Amino acid sequence: MNILHDYWRSSASWRVRITLAIKGIDWQSNSHDLTGDEQRDRDYLTLNPQGFVPAWQEADGWTLAQSVAILEYLEERFPTPALLPPSARARAEVRSLVQTIACDIHPLNNLRVTRYLRTQWQADDARVSAWLCHWMHEGFIALEERALQQGSTRHLHGESLTLADVCLAPQLYNARRFGCPLDDFPTLVGIGAHLSSLTAFAETRPENHPGAPR
Ligand SMILES: N[C@@H](CCC(=O)N[C@@H](CS)C(=O)NCC(=O)O)C(=O)O
């Protein structure tokens, strides 16, 4: 059985759960409680020395870390339904959107970053929240502009579902989780509402994860 090492509220893990649902791939969760630092347990660090979730592990033990690498791998192994468009330019555009989220927005929200702010720089809740919202706002400005340029209303790129949407929905979830205002981003919010209506996004929501508090 394929195992996804994840945590219910991890947005990087949710990207993978959405993709698995879209492609109809069987998996089971091995949940690592980030609040208890289980991502730093010795056994897990041998699988993913970075101490992050998600990690994807197949039946023979082969393991892959980094959510976007996992998404790309799943796209190659299970090409239908496609989450990258047919033309090289369009694929590059989708990857550009994915990287805006996964490389430029999300890492600054990470637990280890906010912990560092608290412990090394004595940031209180208000400052941590300001930090999180600042970096999400910066990234969303660019994504909103890209979406507007394309006239997107249901998807971040073009007229079909892509890996850019798979990364957008969890990032919007994070923004709401941390109370960051989204008033300046009506297009992204509209796309997010459409994505929330899709089964693969709705069923894999953090609250629906078996490890979520009930
Ligand atoms: N670039 C990595 C980032 C993964 C990541 O940031 N995971 C978070 C949860 S969303 C995590 O494991 N944080 C643990 C920590 O910061 O100690 C990916 O996309 O897989």
The ligand as a Gaussian input file, in Angstrom:
#p B3LYP/6-31G(d) Opt

LIG

0 1
 N        8.825000      22.444000       0.602000
 C        8.215000      21.435000       1.413000
 C        7.616000      22.099000       2.617000
 C        6.894000      21.134000       3.506000
 C        6.441000      21.810000       4.775000
 O        6.689000      22.988000       4.991000
 N        5.763000      21.053000       5.606000
 C        5.335000      21.587000       6.857000
 C        3.863000      21.340000       7.054000
 S        2.896000      22.173000       5.824000
 C        6.134000      20.914000       7.950000
 O        6.370000      19.723000       7.901000
 N        6.566000      21.681000       8.943000
 C        7.288000      21.149000      10.042000
 C        8.219000      22.141000      10.652000
 O        8.264000      23.291000      10.229000
 O        8.925000      21.730000      11.576000
 C        7.141000      20.689000       0.617000
 O        6.520000      21.320000      -0.235000
 O        6.957000      19.493000       0.842000

